């Protein structure tokens, strides 16, 4: 028996569903026409104006992050870890481009500071520079810790640390302290200047405060 043939539906002409990339040439305005030149001129002017506005806005914004002249002059504070500083040991750190001595004084050093005022030019530190918290015989807010700028007040040399009392090159009365070999200026373990030496005043004590028992901040307001 012959199979019955099913009628076929007419679907019309078949069309591809794939998209084709085409380029439509811009034939409406010639490349060298006056309109195109004017448009490019206005576009360039607008871009330049926008860039100038951006720079004008950005300069004050960036300048607001720059430190003030006073801040640059003072210099940033410096943290000093004191936990590893042993009794009788001296550490030198840098602040504002200058060396600063941090000395942990022994009980013997502290006792000796009260026994040689007659050798000093300014034992009460009336003519020298130090924070109010360090305006005392030890020139420190903590007896065991001395914080002193290592810059001789004569010509700016760096004194050497000579803690041992008595010395053939310094003198038998030397109680221990800081000695400047350049011109012979002498300072005790509180930075106080001796009589009859070139240095006119005691060594400077920089502003500082203790953040904790083991952390010192040099360059910070002591009363903060």
DRENNU-901984 format. One record per residue: x, y, z of N, C-alpha, C, O, CB in turn. Coordinates in steps of 0.02 Angstrom, whole numbers, padded with zeros to 5 digits, always signed. Each point is the difference from the previous one (the first is absolute). Glycine has a CB too. Layout:
<rs>
XYZXYZXYZXYZXYZ;...
</rs>
This chain:
<rs>
+00043-00060+00000-00043+00060+00000+00044+00061+00000+00048+00005+00039-00141-00065+00023;+00077+00107-00106+00042+00061-00006-00011+00045+00060-00057+00009+00023+00052-00015-00148;+00064+00036+00152-00004+00045+00058-00030+00066-00023+00016+00028-00053+00084-00083+00108;-00144+00080-00011-00034+00064-00017+00049+00058+00012+00029+00005+00053-00142-00053-00023;+00120+00090-00081+00047+00056+00004-00033+00059+00036-00055+00021-00017+00112-00059-00089;-00020+00065+00159-00025+00057+00037+00011+00064-00038+00053+00009-00031-00031-00069+00138;-00070+00106-00107+00009+00064-00035+00054+00042+00036+00002+00001+00062-00123-00002-00102;+00163+00033+00002+00052+00043+00028-00023+00072+00002-00032+00026-00047+00120-00103+00004;-00072+00111+00101-00019+00070+00007+00051+00044-00035+00059-00014+00000-00114-00010+00110;+00030+00076-00140+00044+00047-00035+00027+00050+00051-00038+00034+00034-00027-00047-00143;+00130+00017+00113+00031+00044+00049+00030+00063-00031+00029+00040+00036-00005-00140+00032;-00031+00109-00129+00027+00059-00032+00075-00007-00010+00030-00049+00020-00121+00118+00031;+00121-00019-00081+00073-00002-00013+00038-00001+00066-00015+00038+00045-00001+00023-00153;+00068-00105+00114+00040-00005+00060+00051+00055+00003+00031+00018-00050-00048-00141+00051;+00025+00153+00062+00047+00055+00010+00048-00017+00056-00020-00032+00049-00066+00115-00089;+00148-00064+00032+00051-00015+00052-00012+00044+00061-00015+00059-00006+00098-00092-00083;-00076+00001+00148-00010+00038+00062+00066+00029+00026-00001+00034+00051-00095-00108-00023;+00151+00061-00061+00065+00027+00023+00004+00073-00016-00020+00023-00053+00075-00134+00036;-00029+00150+00067+00008+00072-00009+00063+00014-00039+00052-00033+00010-00113+00055+00096;+00058+00025-00150+00057+00019-00040+00023+00069+00020-00041+00046+00008+00001-00117-00103;+00108+00078+00105+00028+00065+00018+00008+00041-00062+00031-00021-00049+00029-00027+00149;-00088+00106-00099+00002+00044-00058+00028+00067+00020-00006+00020+00058-00090-00079-00111;+00125+00093+00007+00026+00067+00011-00035+00046-00049+00000-00009-00060+00112-00033+00099;-00142+00093-00008-00036+00048-00041+00044+00061-00008+00012+00034+00050-00125-00077-00011;+00137+00058-00097+00043+00059-00009-00039+00063+00012-00059+00006-00019+00129-00068-00063;-00037+00111+00115-00032+00064+00013+00010+00043-00061+00051+00033-00008-00032-00042+00133;-00069+00008-00168+00005+00037-00063-00036+00065+00002-00005+00035-00050+00015-00141-00009;-00036+00124+00120-00040+00061+00003+00043+00062+00007-00019+00053-00025-00073-00119+00075;+00153+00061-00013+00042+00059+00011+00070-00017-00023+00030-00046+00028-00100+00085+00069;+00096-00005-00145+00069-00013-00022+00049+00013+00057-00013+00041+00044-00018-00010-00162;+00088-00068+00118+00049+00006+00054+00030+00068+00005+00020+00022+00055+00005-00140-00069;-00021+00153-00042+00033+00066+00001-00050+00056-00005+00017+00056-00021+00083-00106-00030;-00163+00036+00070-00050+00053-00006+00007+00050+00055+00029-00017+00052-00106-00063-00106;+00053+00143+00046+00003+00051+00052-00036-00021+00064+00023+00016+00055-00017+00070-00144;-00062-00122+00082-00037-00021+00060+00043-00046+00043+00000+00005+00061-00109+00006-00123;+00144-00058+00029+00042-00047+00038+00058+00037+00034+00017-00017+00056-00048-00075-00136;+00061+00140+00046+00055+00038+00030-00023+00040+00060+00034+00002+00051+00021+00005-00162;-00115+00024+00105-00027+00039+00057-00014-00046+00059+00014+00018+00057-00064+00065-00137;+00023-00142+00065-00017-00045+00054+00062-00023+00037+00000-00004+00061-00100-00034-00125;+00155+00024+00026+00061-00020+00033+00031+00057+00040+00030-00011+00053-00011-00071-00145;-00027+00143+00067+00026+00059+00036-00036+00008+00066+00031+00012+00052-00003+00043-00160;-00095-00060+00108-00039+00007+00062+00014-00058+00048+00003+00010+00061-00092+00050-00125;+00099-00121+00037+00015-00057+00042+00067+00009+00036+00007-00014+00060-00073-00060-00138;+00116+00099+00040+00066+00013+00031-00004+00053+00053+00031-00006+00053+00023-00026-00158;-00092+00086+00092-00007+00054+00050-00034-00025+00063+00020+00018+00055-00025+00066-00148;-00048-00124+00084-00036-00026+00058+00045-00046+00041-00002+00001+00062-00106+00007-00124;+00148-00049+00028+00045-00046+00036+00052+00039+00040+00015-00017+00057-00032-00070-00145;+00045+00139+00057+00050+00041+00034-00030+00035+00060+00031+00003+00053+00030+00013-00161;-00121+00011+00100-00032+00034+00056-00015-00047+00056+00008+00017+00059-00058+00064-00138;+00027-00142+00062-00014-00050+00052+00063-00020+00037-00002-00008+00061-00093-00033-00129;+00151+00032+00032+00063-00018+00032+00024+00055+00046+00025-00014+00055+00003-00056-00153;-00034+00133+00076+00021+00056+00042-00042+00004+00063+00026+00014+00054+00012+00048-00155;-00103-00075+00094-00042+00001+00059+00017-00055+00049-00002+00010+00061-00087+00038-00130;+00106-00107+00042+00019-00055+00043+00064+00015+00039+00004-00014+00059-00059-00065-00139;+00105+00109+00045+00062+00019+00034-00012+00052+00053+00026-00004+00055+00038-00023-00159;-00106+00078+00087-00014+00053+00048-00034-00026+00062+00010+00025+00055-00019+00055-00150;-00032-00132+00086-00035-00029+00057+00046-00045+00040-00004-00003+00061-00103+00009-00124;+00151-00043+00028+00043-00049+00033+00055+00032+00041+00019-00026+00052-00045-00053-00143;+00054+00137+00067+00057+00031+00035-00017+00018+00072+00038-00019+00045+00001+00063-00154;-00095-00008+00123-00015+00014+00071-00014-00064+00040+00017-00003+00059-00063+00112-00094;+00016-00159+00001-00015-00063+00035+00064-00035+00022+00005-00024+00056-00111+00013-00123;+00155+00006+00021+00064-00031+00016+00038+00042+00051+00031-00028+00046-00027-00025-00160;-00006+00118+00106+00037+00044+00047-00025-00006+00071+00037+00012+00047-00018+00066-00140;-00083-00098+00101-00027-00007+00067+00032-00057+00038-00004-00002+00061-00103+00049-00102;+00139-00094+00005+00034-00055+00033+00073+00017+00018+00031-00037+00038-00105-00042-00101;+00102+00133+00036+00069+00017+00013+00007+00026+00071-00042+00037+00024+00060-00010-00145;+00036-00047+00157+00010+00024+00068+00015+00074+00002+00028+00028-00048+00013-00140+00081;-00059+00145+00021+00012+00071+00006+00074+00013+00010+00039-00046+00014-00153+00061+00035;+00135+00049-00057+00070+00018+00010+00021-00016+00072+00056-00023+00012-00066+00113-00100;-00035-00076+00135+00017-00013+00070+00010-00075+00013+00046-00019+00036-00112+00120-00003;+00023-00142-00064+00006-00073+00009+00065-00025-00030+00033-00044+00029-00157+00033-00030;+00143+00038-00057+00063-00022-00031+00059+00021+00042+00049-00036+00005-00102+00044-00118;+00048+00052+00144+00056+00025+00041+00008-00041+00064+00056-00014+00021-00075+00129-00067;-00037-00135+00076+00003-00038+00062+00023-00072-00012+00034-00028+00042-00124+00101+00005;+00071-00101-00102+00018-00069-00013-00048-00047+00036-00030+00017+00051+00150+00015-00065;-00127-00091-00014-00045-00049+00029+00029-00029+00063+00060-00010+00005-00105-00016-00119;+00003+00011+00164+00024-00033+00061+00029-00069-00016-00018-00032-00049-00067+00094+00116;+00131-00085-00023+00034-00063-00009-00013-00044+00060+00011+00020+00057+00078+00035-00128;-00112-00117+00058-00010-00049+00053+00066-00034+00017+00039-00017-00044-00157-00002+00007;+00131+00009+00102+00059-00036+00022-00022-00055+00048-00032+00013+00051+00105+00090-00064;-00056-00164-00004-00016-00057+00042+00052-00006+00055+00060-00005-00013-00115-00055-00084;+00033+00062+00160+00045+00001+00057+00007-00067+00034+00041-00008+00045-00072+00126-00030;-00009-00166-00035+00001-00065+00034+00067-00034+00000+00018-00035+00048-00136+00025-00078;+00156+00018-00024+00065-00033-00005+00058+00044+00023+00058-00022-00002-00104-00044-00092;+00031+00127+00115+00053+00046+00023+00020-00018+00072-00041+00009+00046-00001+00083-00123;+00103-00115+00086+00022-00023+00066+00026+00057+00042+00016+00054-00025+00012-00164-00025;-00024+00100+00114+00025+00050+00047+00072+00018-00017+00042-00044-00008-00120+00001+00098;+00093+00107-00096+00066+00024-00018+00013+00003-00074+00054+00020-00021-00016-00066+00127;-00087+00026-00146+00009-00003-00073-00025+00064-00034-00049+00030+00022+00038-00154-00017;+00046+00144-00058-00017+00060-00039-00023-00022-00069+00031-00042-00032+00052+00113+00097;-00137-00040-00089-00024-00012-00068-00005+00067-00036-00021+00050+00030-00043-00154+00006;+00084+00105-00099-00004+00061-00040-00052-00009-00054+00002-00048-00038+00120+00073+00061;-00170+00022-00026-00052-00001-00052+00003+00067-00037+00032+00047+00023-00105-00126+00045;+00039+00082-00124-00001+00061-00040-00069+00032+00003-00051-00033-00008+00139-00014-00067;-00088+00113+00086-00062+00039-00002+00015+00068-00030+00046+00035+00023-00093-00096+00079;+00009+00080-00153+00010+00063-00035+00071+00005-00028+00028+00055-00004-00113-00001+00078;+00113-00110-00095+00066+00000-00029+00056+00006+00050+00058+00009-00020-00109+00040-00079;+00036-00053+00163+00051+00007+00052+00002-00063+00043-00052-00033+00010+00036+00158-00009;+00075-00142+00025+00004-00058+00046-00026+00019+00069+00010+00056+00024+00088-00101-00088;-00132-00002+00095-00027+00009+00067+00023-00059+00043-00008-00058-00018-00093+00123-00025;+00131-00048+00101+00021-00052+00047-00059-00020+00044-00035+00043+00026+00153+00001-00027;-00127-00109+00009-00048-00027+00049+00040-00045+00047+00024-00053-00020-00124+00058-00063;+00108+00017+00144+00042-00034+00049-00042-00026+00058-00038+00037+00031+00135+00036-00063;-00090-00138+00046-00031-00027+00060+00052+00003+00056+00047-00040+00001-00126-00037-00069;+00069+00124+00113+00050+00011+00053-00006-00051+00056-00055-00021+00019+00054+00142-00046;+00059-00141+00053+00002-00045+00057-00014+00039+00064+00006+00061-00001+00076-00137-00059;-00099+00043+00115-00008+00036+00064+00063+00039+00020-00005+00053+00029-00076-00141+00006;+00140+00060-00051+00062+00035+00016+00008+00064-00042+00024+00050+00026+00028-00161+00003;-00072+00109-00091+00002+00059-00042-00046+00055+00027+00018+00059+00001+00009-00131-00101;-00086+00052+00122-00048+00048+00027+00026+00032+00063-00006+00061+00009-00088-00127-00058;+00123+00026+00093+00028+00027+00063+00057+00049-00014+00006+00051+00033-00039-00157+00026;+00075+00090-00108+00058+00042-00016-00020+00069-00026+00037+00048+00009+00028-00151-00033;-00123+00108-00007-00022+00064-00029-00013+00053+00053-00002+00059-00015-00047-00122-00079;+00041+00043+00156-00013+00048+00054+00063+00022+00036-00004+00039+00047-00107-00091-00033;+00171+00029-00036+00060+00013+00038+00053+00043-00035+00055+00008+00026-00077-00115+00027;+00006+00136-00112+00050+00041-00034-00027+00065-00028+00023+00024-00051+00036-00130+00023;-00108+00135+00062-00029+00063-00024+00053+00055-00004-00005+00044-00044-00104-00077+00094;+00159+00032-00006+00051+00053-00001+00043-00001-00063+00033+00049-00016-00032-00054+00141;-00001-00050-00161+00038-00005-00061-00038+00025-00062+00028+00007-00054+00032-00103+00105;-00124+00109-00042-00044+00015-00057-00012+00075-00008+00001+00038+00048-00055-00148-00031;+00044+00130-00080-00014+00070-00016-00073+00019+00012-00015+00057+00015+00108-00060-00099;-00137-00045+00076-00072+00013+00007-00035-00062+00028-00037-00033-00035+00040+00116-00062;+00010-00098+00161-00027-00062+00029-00075-00003+00002-00029-00055-00001+00131+00048+00068;-00137+00064-00063-00073+00002+00004-00033+00009-00069-00061+00006-00005+00072+00042+00120;+00029-00049-00167-00025+00005-00069-00043+00061-00011-00054-00003-00030+00056-00121+00024;+00022+00181+00031-00038+00062-00009+00011+00031-00069-00043+00037-00025+00051-00018+00148;+00048-00034-00154+00016+00030-00065-00002-00049-00058+00022+00015-00055+00049+00066+00116;-00097-00139-00049-00001-00051-00052-00071-00016-00022-00049+00024+00028+00155-00072+00018;-00110+00006-00095-00065-00016-00029-00021-00071+00019+00036-00048-00014-00014+00126-00082;-00080-00083+00126-00029-00065+00017-00075+00009+00014-00020+00056+00018+00131-00097+00030;-00151-00010-00055-00071+00007+00018-00008+00014+00074+00044-00015+00040-00075-00064-00133;-00026+00107+00112-00013+00015+00070+00002-00064+00043+00019+00002+00058-00088+00097-00092;+00048-00155+00004+00000-00063+00037+00071-00024+00015+00009-00045+00042-00118+00017-00096;+00159+00057+00020+00069-00021+00011+00041+00056+00031+00062-00002-00001-00070-00076-00096;-00025+00128+00125+00037+00055+00032+00014-00018+00073-00032+00025+00046-00023+00059-00124;+00104-00127+00087+00021-00022+00067+00073-00022-00004+00031+00003-00053-00150-00040+00083;+00146+00015+00025+00072-00018+00002+00016-00057-00047+00054-00003-00029-00050+00042+00147;-00050-00086-00127+00011-00057-00043-00019+00015-00073+00017-00038-00045-00037-00037+00142;-00016+00130-00107-00022+00021-00067-00040-00056-00034+00011-00015-00059+00089+00092+00049;-00145-00106+00048-00040-00055-00026-00063-00008+00042+00001+00014+00060+00102-00071-00106;-00156+00032+00016-00061-00015+00037+00004-00069+00032-00041-00018+00043-00024+00091-00120;+00115-00113+00056+00013-00065+00031+00074-00002+00020+00043+00006-00044-00135-00062-00025;+00108+00046+00132+00070+00003+00023+00046-00047-00038+00058+00017-00012-00101+00014+00122;+00018-00090-00129+00045-00048-00031+00012+00012-00073+00046-00029-00029-00085-00052+00111;-00001+00124-00115+00006+00009-00072+00017+00073-00017-00036+00046+00019-00045-00139-00037;+00136+00101-00018+00021+00066-00024-00010+00001-00076+00021-00046-00035+00063+00060+00129;-00116+00039-00118-00011+00010-00072+00032+00066-00018-00025+00053+00019-00084-00121-00020;+00164+00066-00036+00041+00060-00011+00023+00003-00073+00022-00050-00028+00017+00046+00149;-00045+00063-00152+00026+00008-00067+00076-00004+00001+00033+00034+00038-00133+00038-00069;+00127-00115-00012+00072-00011-00002+00034+00050-00046+00035-00018-00048-00053-00104+00071;+00007+00186-00009+00028+00054-00040+00032+00050+00048-00035+00032+00039-00052-00047-00132;+00153+00021+00091+00035+00047+00044-00024+00071-00013-00006+00020-00058+00106-00097+00061;-00112+00114+00049-00026+00069-00007+00056+00049-00018-00013+00060-00003-00076-00087+00086;+00149+00003-00095+00053+00043-00023-00001+00007-00077-00017+00053-00026+00087-00087+00126;-00054-00020-00135+00002+00002-00073-00039-00058-00033+00008-00013-00059+00102+00071+00068;-00151-00092+00030-00043-00052-00028+00032-00068-00010-00027-00041-00036-00029+00132-00018;+00113-00103+00086+00032-00066-00004-00041-00050+00041-00042+00019+00040+00156+00034-00056;-00100-00117+00005-00034-00053+00038+00045-00023+00057+00054-00027-00013-00118-00011-00091;+00044+00049+00166+00041-00022+00057+00004-00076+00004-00043-00036-00026+00012+00140+00087;+00083-00128-00028+00008-00072+00011-00025-00018+00070+00000+00042+00045+00099-00045-00124;-00119-00059+00087-00026-00024+00064+00059-00026+00042+00032-00049-00018-00144+00019-00035;+00125+00064+00108+00055-00019+00044-00027-00008+00072+00009+00046+00040+00076+00015-00114;-00116-00116+00090-00035-00008+00064+00045-00015+00060-00021+00008+00057-00075-00047-00123;+00158+00017+00053+00043-00021+00056+00030+00061+00035+00032+00041-00032-00006-00148-00029;-00034+00113+00127+00030+00056+00037+00076-00002-00002+00030-00054-00002-00131+00056+00077;+00131+00058-00075+00073+00005-00002+00027-00021-00068-00018-00053-00026+00023+00032+00149;+00038+00063-00152+00027-00016-00066+00063+00040-00011+00001+00060+00014-00116-00085-00058;+00169-00006+00020+00062+00036-00011-00007+00057-00050+00032+00052+00008+00028-00157+00018;-00101+00097-00078-00006+00052-00052-00053+00052+00017+00000+00054-00030+00038-00137-00053;-00083+00067+00129-00052+00049+00017+00015+00032+00068-00009+00060+00007-00076-00126-00073;+00107+00028+00113+00016+00028+00066-00021-00046+00056-00047-00040-00007+00035+00153-00040;+00048-00108+00103-00014-00044+00057-00068+00014+00030-00029-00045+00030+00151+00039-00008;-00147+00067-00029-00065+00017+00029-00059-00019-00045-00058+00013+00016+00114+00080+00044;-00041-00122-00115-00053-00018-00048-00049-00049+00032+00020-00055+00019+00059+00073-00116;-00144+00001+00103-00049-00045+00032-00033-00049-00048-00041-00041+00020+00021+00131+00062;+00037-00084-00145-00034-00039-00052-00051+00043-00036-00035+00040+00031+00052-00145+00036;-00021+00096-00132-00048+00040-00039+00015-00003-00074+00016-00053-00027-00030+00128+00125;+00009-00017-00131+00011+00005-00072+00056+00050-00013+00002+00055+00027-00124-00082-00050;+00169+00006-00019+00059+00040-00013+00006+00013-00075-00005-00047-00040+00063+00000+00142;-00048+00111-00120+00007+00018-00071+00075+00007-00015+00031+00049+00021-00144+00010-00022;+00143-00107-00034+00072+00002-00012+00021+00056-00049+00059+00015-00004-00058-00137+00026;-00047+00151-00058+00017+00051-00049+00032+00061+00034+00052+00025-00022-00146-00064-00051;+00062+00064+00127+00024+00060+00033+00000-00006+00076+00013+00049+00036-00055+00017-00132;+00029-00126+00122+00008-00012+00071-00059+00017+00044+00008+00006+00060+00108+00013-00081;-00175-00009-00008-00059+00015+00041-00021-00063+00038+00005-00056-00026-00042+00146-00055;+00013-00080+00142-00019-00056+00044-00071+00010+00026-00021+00055+00016+00141-00072+00017;-00157-00039-00028-00069+00001+00024-00009-00062+00044+00028-00053-00013-00071+00115-00090;+00003-00054+00156-00011-00057+00044-00054-00045-00028-00024+00010-00056+00060+00058+00155;-00057-00119-00061-00048-00049-00024-00072+00026-00002-00046-00038-00015+00120-00049+00060;-00083+00151-00031-00064+00034-00011+00006+00051-00057-00047+00037-00014+00016-00054+00136;+00091+00019-00153+00011+00048-00054+00017+00069+00023-00003+00047-00039-00073-00113-00028;+00094+00075+00130+00017+00066+00027+00073+00016-00013+00044-00041+00010-00132+00029+00079;+00101+00073-00112+00066+00020-00022+00045+00017+00060-00023+00027+00050-00026+00014-00158;+00113-00057+00101+00049+00017+00052+00024+00072-00009-00010+00031-00053+00045-00151+00059;-00005+00146+00045+00030+00067-00003+00063-00001-00042+00032-00052-00009-00079+00079+00123;+00063+00032-00141+00064+00011-00035+00010-00046-00060+00055-00025-00012-00008+00063+00120;-00100-00049-00145+00005-00037-00063-00031+00042-00056-00038+00046+00015+00034-00158+00047;+00018+00098-00125-00027+00042-00054-00077+00000-00004-00029+00051-00017+00133-00075-00045;-00137-00032+00077-00073-00002-00005-00032+00048+00049+00017-00001+00059-00010-00118-00096;-00053+00162+00014-00029+00051+00044-00059-00025+00042-00012+00028+00054+00048+00054-00138;-00072-00133+00061-00061-00022+00036-00003-00076+00004+00038-00035-00033-00098+00139-00005;+00014-00127+00078-00012-00072+00006-00024-00029-00066-00026+00036-00043-00001-00022+00165;+00035-00079-00130-00028-00033-00059-00077+00006+00001-00031+00000+00053+00130-00080-00057;-00128+00085-00054-00073+00008-00006-00036-00066+00014+00022-00053-00021-00005+00144-00063;-00071-00086+00122-00044-00057+00010-00060+00009-00047-00037+00048+00008+00073-00063+00115;-00046-00029-00171-00055+00008-00047-00068-00014+00033-00002-00033+00052+00079+00001-00145;-00131+00057+00065-00066-00018+00026-00012-00074-00007+00015-00029-00052-00059+00142+00024;+00018-00144+00079-00012-00072-00002-00049-00018+00055-00010+00037+00047+00125-00059-00094;-00144-00036+00040-00043-00028+00052+00001-00076-00005+00018-00028-00052-00092+00131+00050;+00055-00134+00056+00000-00073+00003-00071-00026-00012-00046+00015+00038+00144-00014+00043;-00105-00040-00134-00065-00030-00016-00016-00057+00048-00059-00014+00014+00074+00047-00134;+00037-00065+00145-00008-00054+00047+00067-00010+00036+00046+00041-00009-00136-00098-00062;+00096+00006+00110+00063-00014+00035+00055-00018-00049+00059+00007+00016-00123-00045+00083;+00046+00015-00158+00050-00025-00047+00001+00037-00067+00037-00020-00045-00049-00089+00099;-00028+00162-00062-00002+00036-00063+00008+00075+00012-00037+00029+00039-00037-00119-00089;+00123+00119+00017+00014+00071+00004-00017+00032-00067+00015-00028-00053+00077+00010+00141;-00123+00078-00086-00016+00036-00060+00038+00066+00001-00016+00045+00039-00098-00098-00046;+00165+00059-00037+00040+00061-00005-00031+00046-00052-00017-00021-00055+00121-00042+00089;-00111+00127-00015-00030+00049-00045-00073+00013+00014-00032+00036-00038+00113-00071-00046;-00107+00008+00137-00071+00008+00018-00006+00048+00059+00046+00006+00041-00073-00121-00083;-00029+00148+00046-00014+00045+00056-00001-00039+00066-00039-00047+00007-00028+00122-00083;+00111-00057+00123+00004-00039+00062-00064+00003+00042-00013-00045+00040+00134+00067-00041;-00162+00031-00008-00060+00008+00040-00061-00032-00032-00053+00001+00030+00101+00103+00015;-00041-00132-00105-00058-00029-00034-00023-00063+00036-00048-00033-00021+00088+00080-00090;
</rs>
